[in-house]
């Protein structure tokens, strides 16, 4: 998919997805949201996360303990401390992944900006 085939983004979405920004905690539309379905990349529509892998981490952003297989790349964050996650299809910034917190059996927490995703309800 080339750039002109991506979804149009608002300036706020561009800031998060293309400039690796972060939305304010507890403000995202999917933070306290638990419907059944899938979360797709807001920029390219690739499937990222299933609602069955979402949990309440009380961190201020949607949290998932695993991604759809092959959907997310993990990269060292420029801060040298965290691991950034991005859409493996378009490279759009999603947020960060943290390990070792023992919230779930996978021991992983994908902390994702709501602005980076769209929710598609289960049919």
PyMOL commands that set and color helices and strands:
alter all, ss='L'
color gray80, all
select helices_A, chain A and resi 3-5+11-17+51-53+114-116
alter helices_A, ss='H'
color red, helices_A
select strands_A, chain A and resi 37-41+47-50+54-55+62-64+72-76+83-87+93-99+108-112+117-121
alter strands_A, ss='S'
color yellow, strands_A
deselect
rebuild
show_as cartoon
